[in-house]
Amino acid sequence: LSSLLAVTAFVALAHTARELSVANAYCAFTSALLVWGWHELSFLSGWITGPRTTALPSGTTGWPRFVQSLRAILWHELAIVAVGLAIVAVTWGQPNQVGTQTFLVLWVMRTSAKLNLFFGVRNLSEEFLPPQLAYLQSFFRRRAMNPLLPISVLGATAVLTTMVIGAADPATAPAQVVGTSLVGTMLALALIEHLLLVLPIPATGLWRWALRGRAPVPAVKLDTHDDL
């Protein structure tokens, strides 16, 4: 069902790119979310992950750790890049870029979140991993902070500020305001997600209701070494 929705959404992205209207902005935004949702579902179900499907050996550090971490999600990342390039291709030079911008924001901020999990953050939320992906815990690192996170937050904040200023300009067309607001909202939510990675609060408590009745995820020893 998700694959069918993703294909339909991809066609809608190509169609709505031809004209930037309020309706097309909403449609392109929704379509990009559906395509992205397919990638998330295919990964979390264990269908498209990477060539490595076992935990990282204890004590692996440095470049070998990065290579093995990449191997654990390689097919997933390549699929995102391939679909992202396809979206760029079918919307290239068209007036409505809301779908492309939405997919790009999701990809960049999700990649940033994965890198921050690799370098180390306070809140890993490993209990939300499905059982078939429990081995991914071994690639995470628990630290109070890492040097990449402030760069991620400041960079995204700068882009979001620019988008807000542009949307607030009285000369901006209504359709452009809607499109920028939708994309900016996704970026703002991604910023909050990044902050929750390091804030000393049990953010996962908001979602524990979803784990009721589910078997605990097998525990895997988390890395605490510092490669930076």
C-alpha positions in Angstrom: 0.0 0.0 0.0 2.8 2.4 0.9 4.5 1.6 -2.4 1.4 2.3 -4.3 0.9 5.6 -2.5 4.6 6.5 -3.2 4.3 5.9 -6.9 1.1 7.9 -7.0 2.7 10.7 -5.0 5.7 10.8 -7.4 3.4 11.2 -10.4 1.6 14.0 -8.5 4.9 15.7 -7.8 5.7 15.8 -11.6 2.2 17.1 -12.3 1.9 19.8 -9.7 5.4 21.2 -10.4 4.1 22.8 -13.6 2.2 25.5 -11.7 2.7 27.1 -8.3 -0.7 27.6 -6.7 -1.9 27.2 -3.1 -3.5 23.9 -3.9 -0.5 22.6 -5.8 1.8 23.7 -2.9 -0.3 21.6 -0.5 -0.4 18.7 -3.0 3.4 18.7 -3.6 4.1 18.9 0.1 1.9 16.0 0.9 3.3 14.0 -2.0 6.8 14.5 -0.8 5.8 13.3 2.6 4.3 10.1 1.1 7.4 9.4 -0.9 9.6 10.0 2.2 7.3 7.8 4.3 7.9 4.9 1.9 11.6 5.2 2.6 11.1 5.3 6.3 8.7 2.3 6.2 11.0 0.3 4.0 13.9 0.9 6.4 12.1 0.3 9.7 10.5 -2.9 8.4 14.0 -4.2 7.6 13.3 -4.4 3.8 15.9 -1.9 2.6 18.7 -1.4 5.1 22.3 -2.3 4.1 24.7 -5.2 3.5 25.6 -5.3 7.2 22.8 -6.7 9.4 24.7 -7.6 12.6 25.9 -5.6 15.5 29.2 -3.7 15.5 32.0 -5.6 17.3 32.9 -4.1 20.6 35.9 -1.8 20.5 35.6 -0.8 16.9 36.5 2.8 16.6 37.6 5.5 14.0 37.3 5.0 10.3 36.4 1.2 10.5 33.5 2.2 12.8 32.3 4.7 10.3 32.6 2.3 7.3 30.7 -0.4 9.1 28.0 2.1 10.3 27.5 3.2 6.7 27.3 -0.4 5.5 24.4 -0.9 7.9 22.3 1.7 6.1 23.9 1.8 2.7 21.0 0.6 0.5 18.6 2.8 2.4 20.8 5.9 1.8 21.3 5.1 -1.9 17.6 4.6 -2.4 16.9 8.1 -0.9 19.6 9.6 -3.2 18.2 7.9 -6.3 14.6 9.0 -5.6 15.7 12.5 -4.6 17.5 12.8 -7.9 14.4 11.5 -9.7 12.3 14.2 -8.0 14.8 16.9 -9.0 14.7 15.6 -12.5 10.9 15.7 -12.9 10.6 19.1 -11.2 13.7 20.8 -12.8 13.0 24.3 -14.0 9.4 24.2 -13.0 7.7 27.0 -10.9 6.5 24.7 -8.0 9.5 23.5 -6.0 7.7 22.8 -2.8 7.9 19.0 -3.1 11.6 19.0 -4.0 12.4 21.4 -1.1 10.4 19.3 1.3 12.2 16.1 0.3 15.6 17.9 0.5 14.9 19.2 4.0 13.8 15.8 5.2 16.9 14.2 3.7 19.4 16.7 5.0 18.0 16.9 8.5 17.6 13.1 8.8 21.2 12.7 7.6 22.3 15.2 10.2 20.4 13.3 12.9 22.0 10.0 11.9 25.5 11.6 12.0 24.8 13.0 15.4 23.7 9.6 16.7 27.0 8.2 15.3 29.1 10.9 17.0 27.1 10.7 20.2 24.1 12.3 21.9 22.4 12.1 25.3 19.0 10.7 24.2 19.3 7.8 21.7 15.7 6.6 21.9 17.0 3.1 21.1 13.9 1.5 22.7 11.9 2.6 19.7 13.9 0.5 17.3 11.9 -2.4 15.9 13.2 -5.9 17.0 14.6 -6.6 13.5 16.8 -3.5 13.7 18.0 -3.9 17.3 21.6 -4.4 16.1 21.7 -0.7 15.1 22.0 0.2 18.7 25.7 -0.9 18.5 26.4 1.9 16.0 25.1 4.6 18.4 27.1 6.5 20.9 25.9 8.0 24.1 27.5 11.4 25.0 26.2 14.6 26.4 27.1 16.5 23.3 29.2 16.4 20.1 30.7 19.2 18.0 28.5 18.5 15.0 25.2 19.2 16.8 25.7 23.0 17.3 26.6 23.3 13.6 23.5 21.4 12.6 21.3 23.5 14.8 22.8 26.9 13.8 22.8 26.0 10.1 19.2 24.9 10.1 18.2 28.0 12.2 19.8 30.3 9.7 18.0 28.7 6.8 14.7 28.7 8.7 15.1 32.4 9.6 15.7 33.3 5.9 12.5 31.3 5.0 10.4 33.1 7.6 11.7 36.5 6.5 10.8 35.7 2.9 7.4 34.4 3.8 6.6 37.5 5.8 7.5 39.8 3.0 4.2 41.5 1.8 5.4 41.2 -1.8 5.5 37.4 -1.6 2.7 35.6 -3.5 0.2 33.7 -1.4 1.2 30.3 -3.0 4.8 31.0 -2.2 3.9 31.9 1.4 2.1 28.6 1.8 4.9 26.6 0.2 7.6 28.3 2.3 5.5 27.9 5.5 5.0 24.1 4.9 8.7 23.5 4.2 9.7 25.7 7.1 7.4 23.8 9.4 9.2 20.6 8.6 12.6 22.3 9.2 11.4 23.7 12.5 10.2 20.2 13.6 13.6 18.8 12.6 15.3 21.4 14.7 13.2 20.4 17.7 14.2 16.8 17.0 17.9 17.7 17.1 17.5 19.6 20.4 15.7 16.7 22.0 18.7 14.5 21.2 20.7 16.4 23.8 18.3 18.1 26.2 18.3 16.5 29.7 14.6 15.6 29.5 12.9 12.2 28.9 11.4 13.2 25.5 10.7 9.5 24.7 8.1 9.5 27.5 5.7 11.3 25.1 5.6 8.2 22.9 5.7 5.3 25.4 2.0 4.7 24.9 3.0 3.3 21.5 5.2 0.6 23.1 2.5 -0.9 25.3 2.2 -4.6 24.6 5.3 -4.8 22.5 8.2 -7.0 23.5 11.3 -5.2 24.7 14.0 -4.6 22.1 17.0 -6.8 22.8 19.7 -4.7 24.5 23.0 -4.1 22.7 26.0 -2.6 24.4 26.3 1.1 23.3 29.6 2.6 22.3 31.0 5.3 24.7 34.4 5.8 23.0 35.3 9.2 21.6 36.6 9.3 18.1 36.6 13.1 17.8 
